[in-house]
Amino acid sequence: MELTINHTRKIFDVLPATLEALLAMELPQKRKGIAVALNNHIVPQHFWAETLLNDKDSILIITATQGG
């Protein structure tokens, strides 16, 4: 199974079931300051737990950073 995450193809033995599960794997310490698009559509945070992933989905994860 594969996903494209931030324009990089990633292979999984077992695909994470939901967007929330994927984010827990990819960004385990971060919960705030994240925006996510699934197949070019923004997914609000309150839908992450119920948003199912499929083979060949494309996910864009944007994180806020501090700095000047």
PyMOL Python script that loads the backbone (N, CA, C, O; Angstrom):
from pymol import cmd

cmd.read_pdbstr("""\
ATOM      1  N   MET A   1       0.848  -1.164   0.000  1.00  0.00           N
ATOM      2  CA  MET A   1       0.000   0.000   0.000  1.00  0.00           C
ATOM      3  C   MET A   1       0.898   1.233   0.000  1.00  0.00           C
ATOM      4  O   MET A   1       1.974   1.233   0.599  1.00  0.00           O
ATOM      5  N   GLU A   2       0.444   2.274  -0.675  1.00  0.00           N
ATOM      6  CA  GLU A   2       1.260   3.482  -0.709  1.00  0.00           C
ATOM      7  C   GLU A   2       0.427   4.744  -0.584  1.00  0.00           C
ATOM      8  O   GLU A   2      -0.735   4.806  -0.985  1.00  0.00           O
ATOM      9  N   LEU A   3       1.074   5.743  -0.009  1.00  0.00           N
ATOM     10  CA  LEU A   3       0.526   7.083   0.080  1.00  0.00           C
ATOM     11  C   LEU A   3       1.595   8.040  -0.417  1.00  0.00           C
ATOM     12  O   LEU A   3       2.788   7.746  -0.337  1.00  0.00           O
ATOM     13  N   THR A   4       1.172   9.169  -0.923  1.00  0.00           N
ATOM     14  CA  THR A   4       2.107  10.236  -1.240  1.00  0.00           C
ATOM     15  C   THR A   4       1.930  11.293  -0.170  1.00  0.00           C
ATOM     16  O   THR A   4       0.867  11.904  -0.054  1.00  0.00           O
ATOM     17  N   ILE A   5       2.982  11.505   0.614  1.00  0.00           N
ATOM     18  CA  ILE A   5       2.941  12.455   1.721  1.00  0.00           C
ATOM     19  C   ILE A   5       3.923  13.571   1.418  1.00  0.00           C
ATOM     20  O   ILE A   5       5.124  13.336   1.289  1.00  0.00           O
ATOM     21  N   ASN A   6       3.407  14.785   1.304  1.00  0.00           N
ATOM     22  CA  ASN A   6       4.235  15.946   0.956  1.00  0.00           C
ATOM     23  C   ASN A   6       5.105  15.665  -0.265  1.00  0.00           C
ATOM     24  O   ASN A   6       6.308  15.927  -0.260  1.00  0.00           O
ATOM     25  N   HIS A   7       4.487  15.135  -1.296  1.00  0.00           N
ATOM     26  CA  HIS A   7       5.103  14.874  -2.606  1.00  0.00           C
ATOM     27  C   HIS A   7       6.148  13.762  -2.582  1.00  0.00           C
ATOM     28  O   HIS A   7       6.939  13.642  -3.518  1.00  0.00           O
ATOM     29  N   THR A   8       6.163  12.950  -1.527  1.00  0.00           N
ATOM     30  CA  THR A   8       7.088  11.829  -1.430  1.00  0.00           C
ATOM     31  C   THR A   8       6.282  10.547  -1.260  1.00  0.00           C
ATOM     32  O   THR A   8       5.452  10.441  -0.357  1.00  0.00           O
ATOM     33  N   ARG A   9       6.532   9.583  -2.127  1.00  0.00           N
ATOM     34  CA  ARG A   9       5.822   8.299  -2.048  1.00  0.00           C
ATOM     35  C   ARG A   9       6.325   7.509  -0.851  1.00  0.00           C
ATOM     36  O   ARG A   9       7.531   7.378  -0.643  1.00  0.00           O
ATOM     37  N   LYS A  10       5.399   6.989  -0.073  1.00  0.00           N
ATOM     38  CA  LYS A  10       5.741   6.201   1.108  1.00  0.00           C
ATOM     39  C   LYS A  10       4.970   4.886   1.058  1.00  0.00           C
ATOM     40  O   LYS A  10       3.754   4.877   0.867  1.00  0.00           O
ATOM     41  N   ILE A  11       5.683   3.784   1.231  1.00  0.00           N
ATOM     42  CA  ILE A  11       5.092   2.442   1.190  1.00  0.00           C
ATOM     43  C   ILE A  11       4.795   1.978   2.617  1.00  0.00           C
ATOM     44  O   ILE A  11       5.618   2.153   3.516  1.00  0.00           O
ATOM     45  N   PHE A  12       3.628   1.392   2.816  1.00  0.00           N
ATOM     46  CA  PHE A  12       3.206   0.863   4.118  1.00  0.00           C
ATOM     47  C   PHE A  12       2.871  -0.616   3.970  1.00  0.00           C
ATOM     48  O   PHE A  12       2.250  -1.020   2.987  1.00  0.00           O
ATOM     49  N   ASP A  13       3.283  -1.429   4.954  1.00  0.00           N
ATOM     50  CA  ASP A  13       2.838  -2.817   4.981  1.00  0.00           C
ATOM     51  C   ASP A  13       1.342  -2.851   5.272  1.00  0.00           C
ATOM     52  O   ASP A  13       0.584  -3.588   4.642  1.00  0.00           O
ATOM     53  N   VAL A  14       0.941  -2.038   6.234  1.00  0.00           N
ATOM     54  CA  VAL A  14      -0.472  -1.887   6.586  1.00  0.00           C
ATOM     55  C   VAL A  14      -0.770  -0.399   6.554  1.00  0.00           C
ATOM     56  O   VAL A  14      -0.166   0.375   7.297  1.00  0.00           O
ATOM     57  N   LEU A  15      -1.687  -0.001   5.708  1.00  0.00           N
ATOM     58  CA  LEU A  15      -2.051   1.396   5.561  1.00  0.00           C
ATOM     59  C   LEU A  15      -2.760   1.893   6.816  1.00  0.00           C
ATOM     60  O   LEU A  15      -3.668   1.219   7.304  1.00  0.00           O
ATOM     61  N   PRO A  16      -2.372   3.067   7.363  1.00  0.00           N
ATOM     62  CA  PRO A  16      -3.129   3.610   8.495  1.00  0.00           C
ATOM     63  C   PRO A  16      -4.598   3.778   8.084  1.00  0.00           C
ATOM     64  O   PRO A  16      -4.893   4.204   6.967  1.00  0.00           O
ATOM     65  N   ALA A  17      -5.494   3.446   8.981  1.00  0.00           N
ATOM     66  CA  ALA A  17      -6.917   3.453   8.645  1.00  0.00           C
ATOM     67  C   ALA A  17      -7.462   4.861   8.435  1.00  0.00           C
ATOM     68  O   ALA A  17      -8.275   5.087   7.538  1.00  0.00           O
ATOM     69  N   THR A  18      -7.019   5.805   9.256  1.00  0.00           N
ATOM     70  CA  THR A  18      -7.573   7.156   9.200  1.00  0.00           C
ATOM     71  C   THR A  18      -6.467   8.198   9.077  1.00  0.00           C
ATOM     72  O   THR A  18      -5.288   7.914   9.284  1.00  0.00           O
ATOM     73  N   LEU A  19      -6.875   9.378   8.742  1.00  0.00           N
ATOM     74  CA  LEU A  19      -5.942  10.492   8.672  1.00  0.00           C
ATOM     75  C   LEU A  19      -5.322  10.759  10.048  1.00  0.00           C
ATOM     76  O   LEU A  19      -4.132  11.056  10.146  1.00  0.00           O
ATOM     77  N   GLU A  20      -6.116  10.653  11.092  1.00  0.00           N
ATOM     78  CA  GLU A  20      -5.612  10.848  12.455  1.00  0.00           C
ATOM     79  C   GLU A  20      -4.533   9.819  12.796  1.00  0.00           C
ATOM     80  O   GLU A  20      -3.529  10.166  13.418  1.00  0.00           O
ATOM     81  N   ALA A  21      -4.723   8.564  12.401  1.00  0.00           N
ATOM     82  CA  ALA A  21      -3.719   7.524  12.655  1.00  0.00           C
ATOM     83  C   ALA A  21      -2.421   7.822  11.902  1.00  0.00           C
ATOM     84  O   ALA A  21      -1.331   7.619  12.437  1.00  0.00           O
ATOM     85  N   LEU A  22      -2.534   8.293  10.688  1.00  0.00           N
ATOM     86  CA  LEU A  22      -1.350   8.652   9.911  1.00  0.00           C
ATOM     87  C   LEU A  22      -0.599   9.799  10.571  1.00  0.00           C
ATOM     88  O   LEU A  22       0.625   9.749  10.694  1.00  0.00           O
ATOM     89  N   LEU A  23      -1.318  10.826  10.995  1.00  0.00           N
ATOM     90  CA  LEU A  23      -0.668  11.969  11.633  1.00  0.00           C
ATOM     91  C   LEU A  23      -0.015  11.573  12.949  1.00  0.00           C
ATOM     92  O   LEU A  23       1.031  12.119  13.298  1.00  0.00           O
ATOM     93  N   ALA A  24      -0.600  10.647  13.680  1.00  0.00           N
ATOM     94  CA  ALA A  24       0.014  10.160  14.917  1.00  0.00           C
ATOM     95  C   ALA A  24       1.339   9.459  14.624  1.00  0.00           C
ATOM     96  O   ALA A  24       2.262   9.510  15.436  1.00  0.00           O
ATOM     97  N   MET A  25       1.433   8.810  13.472  1.00  0.00           N
ATOM     98  CA  MET A  25       2.677   8.147  13.069  1.00  0.00           C
ATOM     99  C   MET A  25       3.706   9.160  12.570  1.00  0.00           C
ATOM    100  O   MET A  25       4.883   9.078  12.921  1.00  0.00           O
ATOM    101  N   GLU A  26       3.268  10.100  11.762  1.00  0.00           N
ATOM    102  CA  GLU A  26       4.171  11.046  11.113  1.00  0.00           C
ATOM    103  C   GLU A  26       4.605  12.187  12.034  1.00  0.00           C
ATOM    104  O   GLU A  26       5.751  12.632  11.970  1.00  0.00           O
ATOM    105  N   LEU A  27       3.709  12.656  12.879  1.00  0.00           N
ATOM    106  CA  LEU A  27       3.984  13.786  13.773  1.00  0.00           C
ATOM    107  C   LEU A  27       3.491  13.464  15.181  1.00  0.00           C
ATOM    108  O   LEU A  27       2.532  14.077  15.650  1.00  0.00           O
ATOM    109  N   PRO A  28       4.131  12.512  15.862  1.00  0.00           N
ATOM    110  CA  PRO A  28       3.590  12.029  17.136  1.00  0.00           C
ATOM    111  C   PRO A  28       3.508  13.083  18.247  1.00  0.00           C
ATOM    112  O   PRO A  28       2.663  12.959  19.132  1.00  0.00           O
ATOM    113  N   GLN A  29       4.345  14.097  18.228  1.00  0.00           N
ATOM    114  CA  GLN A  29       4.360  15.087  19.298  1.00  0.00           C
ATOM    115  C   GLN A  29       3.565  16.347  18.970  1.00  0.00           C
ATOM    116  O   GLN A  29       3.423  17.221  19.825  1.00  0.00           O
ATOM    117  N   LYS A  30       3.048  16.458  17.758  1.00  0.00           N
ATOM    118  CA  LYS A  30       2.446  17.721  17.305  1.00  0.00           C
ATOM    119  C   LYS A  30       0.934  17.563  17.112  1.00  0.00           C
ATOM    120  O   LYS A  30       0.489  16.658  16.406  1.00  0.00           O
ATOM    121  N   ARG A  31       0.148  18.441  17.738  1.00  0.00           N
ATOM    122  CA  ARG A  31      -1.300  18.422  17.534  1.00  0.00           C
ATOM    123  C   ARG A  31      -1.838  19.779  17.110  1.00  0.00           C
ATOM    124  O   ARG A  31      -2.925  19.865  16.538  1.00  0.00           O
ATOM    125  N   LYS A  32      -1.084  20.839  17.386  1.00  0.00           N
ATOM    126  CA  LYS A  32      -1.543  22.176  17.032  1.00  0.00           C
ATOM    127  C   LYS A  32      -0.698  22.713  15.882  1.00  0.00           C
ATOM    128  O   LYS A  32       0.443  22.295  15.684  1.00  0.00           O
ATOM    129  N   GLY A  33      -1.269  23.632  15.141  1.00  0.00           N
ATOM    130  CA  GLY A  33      -0.523  24.267  14.069  1.00  0.00           C
ATOM    131  C   GLY A  33      -0.331  23.388  12.852  1.00  0.00           C
ATOM    132  O   GLY A  33       0.649  23.538  12.124  1.00  0.00           O
ATOM    133  N   ILE A  34      -1.269  22.459  12.621  1.00  0.00           N
ATOM    134  CA  ILE A  34      -1.187  21.551  11.479  1.00  0.00           C
ATOM    135  C   ILE A  34      -2.391  21.782  10.568  1.00  0.00           C
ATOM    136  O   ILE A  34      -3.525  21.913  11.030  1.00  0.00           O
ATOM    137  N   ALA A  35      -2.121  21.828   9.283  1.00  0.00           N
ATOM    138  CA  ALA A  35      -3.186  21.851   8.273  1.00  0.00           C
ATOM    139  C   ALA A  35      -2.949  20.657   7.359  1.00  0.00           C
ATOM    140  O   ALA A  35      -1.806  20.339   7.027  1.00  0.00           O
ATOM    141  N   VAL A  36      -4.031  19.994   6.951  1.00  0.00           N
ATOM    142  CA  VAL A  36      -3.900  18.782   6.142  1.00  0.00           C
ATOM    143  C   VAL A  36      -4.848  18.843   4.950  1.00  0.00           C
ATOM    144  O   VAL A  36      -6.010  19.229   5.069  1.00  0.00           O
ATOM    145  N   ALA A  37      -4.315  18.450   3.801  1.00  0.00           N
ATOM    146  CA  ALA A  37      -5.137  18.298   2.597  1.00  0.00           C
ATOM    147  C   ALA A  37      -5.040  16.844   2.149  1.00  0.00           C
ATOM    148  O   ALA A  37      -3.954  16.266   2.107  1.00  0.00           O
ATOM    149  N   LEU A  38      -6.170  16.273   1.820  1.00  0.00           N
ATOM    150  CA  LEU A  38      -6.245  14.904   1.306  1.00  0.00           C
ATOM    151  C   LEU A  38      -6.742  14.984  -0.118  1.00  0.00           C
ATOM    152  O   LEU A  38      -7.859  15.440  -0.365  1.00  0.00           O
ATOM    153  N   ASN A  39      -5.929  14.549  -1.051  1.00  0.00           N
ATOM    154  CA  ASN A  39      -6.276  14.613  -2.476  1.00  0.00           C
ATOM    155  C   ASN A  39      -6.733  16.016  -2.873  1.00  0.00           C
ATOM    156  O   ASN A  39      -7.755  16.199  -3.534  1.00  0.00           O
ATOM    157  N   ASN A  40      -5.935  17.006  -2.443  1.00  0.00           N
ATOM    158  CA  ASN A  40      -6.133  18.422  -2.774  1.00  0.00           C
ATOM    159  C   ASN A  40      -7.373  19.058  -2.138  1.00  0.00           C
ATOM    160  O   ASN A  40      -7.835  20.100  -2.603  1.00  0.00           O
ATOM    161  N   HIS A  41      -7.914  18.446  -1.087  1.00  0.00           N
ATOM    162  CA  HIS A  41      -9.053  19.031  -0.371  1.00  0.00           C
ATOM    163  C   HIS A  41      -8.675  19.154   1.101  1.00  0.00           C
ATOM    164  O   HIS A  41      -8.273  18.177   1.732  1.00  0.00           O
ATOM    165  N   ILE A  42      -8.809  20.364   1.642  1.00  0.00           N
ATOM    166  CA  ILE A  42      -8.505  20.596   3.057  1.00  0.00           C
ATOM    167  C   ILE A  42      -9.456  19.758   3.924  1.00  0.00           C
ATOM    168  O   ILE A  42     -10.657  19.686   3.663  1.00  0.00           O
ATOM    169  N   VAL A  43      -8.889  19.130   4.958  1.00  0.00           N
ATOM    170  CA  VAL A  43      -9.692  18.348   5.905  1.00  0.00           C
ATOM    171  C   VAL A  43      -9.607  19.041   7.266  1.00  0.00           C
ATOM    172  O   VAL A  43      -8.532  19.076   7.864  1.00  0.00           O
ATOM    173  N   PRO A  44     -10.715  19.592   7.770  1.00  0.00           N
ATOM    174  CA  PRO A  44     -10.699  20.214   9.096  1.00  0.00           C
ATOM    175  C   PRO A  44     -10.310  19.196  10.170  1.00  0.00           C
ATOM    176  O   PRO A  44     -10.615  18.008  10.057  1.00  0.00           O
ATOM    177  N   GLN A  45      -9.640  19.678  11.201  1.00  0.00           N
ATOM    178  CA  GLN A  45      -9.124  18.785  12.246  1.00  0.00           C
ATOM    179  C   GLN A  45     -10.211  17.927  12.881  1.00  0.00           C
ATOM    180  O   GLN A  45      -9.948  16.776  13.229  1.00  0.00           O
ATOM    181  N   HIS A  46     -11.414  18.449  13.041  1.00  0.00           N
ATOM    182  CA  HIS A  46     -12.456  17.659  13.700  1.00  0.00           C
ATOM    183  C   HIS A  46     -12.943  16.480  12.835  1.00  0.00           C
ATOM    184  O   HIS A  46     -13.737  15.662  13.301  1.00  0.00           O
ATOM    185  N   PHE A  47     -12.471  16.391  11.578  1.00  0.00           N
ATOM    186  CA  PHE A  47     -12.812  15.245  10.726  1.00  0.00           C
ATOM    187  C   PHE A  47     -11.669  14.244  10.557  1.00  0.00           C
ATOM    188  O   PHE A  47     -11.848  13.219   9.900  1.00  0.00           O
ATOM    189  N   TRP A  48     -10.504  14.519  11.134  1.00  0.00           N
ATOM    190  CA  TRP A  48      -9.356  13.634  10.934  1.00  0.00           C
ATOM    191  C   TRP A  48      -9.628  12.202  11.386  1.00  0.00           C
ATOM    192  O   TRP A  48      -9.226  11.259  10.704  1.00  0.00           O
ATOM    193  N   ALA A  49     -10.300  12.022  12.517  1.00  0.00           N
ATOM    194  CA  ALA A  49     -10.528  10.679  13.066  1.00  0.00           C
ATOM    195  C   ALA A  49     -11.473   9.845  12.201  1.00  0.00           C
ATOM    196  O   ALA A  49     -11.416   8.616  12.227  1.00  0.00           O
ATOM    197  N   GLU A  50     -12.338  10.508  11.437  1.00  0.00           N
ATOM    198  CA  GLU A  50     -13.294   9.759  10.617  1.00  0.00           C
ATOM    199  C   GLU A  50     -12.953   9.759   9.126  1.00  0.00           C
ATOM    200  O   GLU A  50     -13.688   9.196   8.316  1.00  0.00           O
ATOM    201  N   THR A  51     -11.833  10.395   8.771  1.00  0.00           N
ATOM    202  CA  THR A  51     -11.427  10.446   7.365  1.00  0.00           C
ATOM    203  C   THR A  51     -10.599   9.215   7.034  1.00  0.00           C
ATOM    204  O   THR A  51      -9.456   9.092   7.474  1.00  0.00           O
ATOM    205  N   LEU A  52     -11.174   8.309   6.262  1.00  0.00           N
ATOM    206  CA  LEU A  52     -10.511   7.061   5.910  1.00  0.00           C
ATOM    207  C   LEU A  52      -9.498   7.286   4.786  1.00  0.00           C
ATOM    208  O   LEU A  52      -9.702   8.109   3.894  1.00  0.00           O
ATOM    209  N   LEU A  53      -8.405   6.533   4.857  1.00  0.00           N
ATOM    210  CA  LEU A  53      -7.369   6.606   3.827  1.00  0.00           C
ATOM    211  C   LEU A  53      -7.490   5.426   2.885  1.00  0.00           C
ATOM    212  O   LEU A  53      -7.923   4.341   3.274  1.00  0.00           O
ATOM    213  N   ASN A  54      -7.100   5.655   1.638  1.00  0.00           N
ATOM    214  CA  ASN A  54      -7.108   4.611   0.618  1.00  0.00           C
ATOM    215  C   ASN A  54      -5.743   4.547  -0.057  1.00  0.00           C
ATOM    216  O   ASN A  54      -4.991   5.521  -0.067  1.00  0.00           O
ATOM    217  N   ASP A  55      -5.447   3.405  -0.607  1.00  0.00           N
ATOM    218  CA  ASP A  55      -4.212   3.227  -1.361  1.00  0.00           C
ATOM    219  C   ASP A  55      -4.109   4.308  -2.435  1.00  0.00           C
ATOM    220  O   ASP A  55      -5.088   4.608  -3.119  1.00  0.00           O
ATOM    221  N   LYS A  56      -2.929   4.886  -2.578  1.00  0.00           N
ATOM    222  CA  LYS A  56      -2.606   5.910  -3.594  1.00  0.00           C
ATOM    223  C   LYS A  56      -3.142   7.303  -3.260  1.00  0.00           C
ATOM    224  O   LYS A  56      -3.094   8.186  -4.116  1.00  0.00           O
ATOM    225  N   ASP A  57      -3.653   7.531  -2.040  1.00  0.00           N
ATOM    226  CA  ASP A  57      -4.069   8.873  -1.651  1.00  0.00           C
ATOM    227  C   ASP A  57      -2.858   9.794  -1.593  1.00  0.00           C
ATOM    228  O   ASP A  57      -1.726   9.349  -1.402  1.00  0.00           O
ATOM    229  N   SER A  58      -3.121  11.084  -1.761  1.00  0.00           N
ATOM    230  CA  SER A  58      -2.087  12.102  -1.660  1.00  0.00           C
ATOM    231  C   SER A  58      -2.420  13.004  -0.477  1.00  0.00           C
ATOM    232  O   SER A  58      -3.513  13.564  -0.400  1.00  0.00           O
ATOM    233  N   ILE A  59      -1.462  13.138   0.446  1.00  0.00           N
ATOM    234  CA  ILE A  59      -1.667  13.928   1.649  1.00  0.00           C
ATOM    235  C   ILE A  59      -0.611  15.026   1.697  1.00  0.00           C
ATOM    236  O   ILE A  59       0.578  14.772   1.505  1.00  0.00           O
ATOM    237  N   LEU A  60      -1.060  16.241   1.954  1.00  0.00           N
ATOM    238  CA  LEU A  60      -0.157  17.354   2.156  1.00  0.00           C
ATOM    239  C   LEU A  60      -0.320  17.805   3.595  1.00  0.00           C
ATOM    240  O   LEU A  60      -1.421  18.151   4.022  1.00  0.00           O
ATOM    241  N   ILE A  61       0.792  17.802   4.354  1.00  0.00           N
ATOM    242  CA  ILE A  61       0.789  18.194   5.758  1.00  0.00           C
ATOM    243  C   ILE A  61       1.616  19.472   5.875  1.00  0.00           C
ATOM    244  O   ILE A  61       2.789  19.505   5.506  1.00  0.00           O
ATOM    245  N   ILE A  62       0.984  20.518   6.392  1.00  0.00           N
ATOM    246  CA  ILE A  62       1.665  21.788   6.583  1.00  0.00           C
ATOM    247  C   ILE A  62       1.686  22.074   8.076  1.00  0.00           C
ATOM    248  O   ILE A  62       0.653  22.014   8.743  1.00  0.00           O
ATOM    249  N   THR A  63       2.873  22.387   8.598  1.00  0.00           N
ATOM    250  CA  THR A  63       2.996  22.707  10.026  1.00  0.00           C
ATOM    251  C   THR A  63       3.470  24.144  10.186  1.00  0.00           C
ATOM    252  O   THR A  63       4.328  24.621   9.443  1.00  0.00           O
ATOM    253  N   ALA A  64       2.898  24.812  11.160  1.00  0.00           N
ATOM    254  CA  ALA A  64       3.303  26.181  11.486  1.00  0.00           C
ATOM    255  C   ALA A  64       4.627  26.135  12.238  1.00  0.00           C
ATOM    256  O   ALA A  64       4.876  25.227  13.031  1.00  0.00           O
ATOM    257  N   THR A  65       5.463  27.122  11.977  1.00  0.00           N
ATOM    258  CA  THR A  65       6.736  27.231  12.690  1.00  0.00           C
ATOM    259  C   THR A  65       6.891  28.641  13.230  1.00  0.00           C
ATOM    260  O   THR A  65       6.263  29.579  12.740  1.00  0.00           O
ATOM    261  N   GLN A  66       7.724  28.779  14.234  1.00  0.00           N
ATOM    262  CA  GLN A  66       8.015  30.095  14.777  1.00  0.00           C
ATOM    263  C   GLN A  66       9.341  30.565  14.198  1.00  0.00           C
ATOM    264  O   GLN A  66      10.176  29.761  13.786  1.00  0.00           O
ATOM    265  N   GLY A  67       9.512  31.834  14.173  1.00  0.00           N
ATOM    266  CA  GLY A  67      10.761  32.396  13.703  1.00  0.00           C
ATOM    267  C   GLY A  67      10.535  33.781  13.132  1.00  0.00           C
ATOM    268  O   GLY A  67       9.405  34.263  13.054  1.00  0.00           O
ATOM    269  N   GLY A  68      11.603  34.398  12.743  1.00  0.00           N
ATOM    270  CA  GLY A  68      11.474  35.765  12.269  1.00  0.00           C
ATOM    271  C   GLY A  68      12.129  36.019  10.993  1.00  0.00           C
ATOM    272  O   GLY A  68      12.088  37.142  10.490  1.00  0.00           O
TER     273      GLY A  68
END
""", "prot")
cmd.dss("prot")
cmd.show_as("cartoon", "prot")
cmd.util.cbc("prot")
cmd.orient("prot")
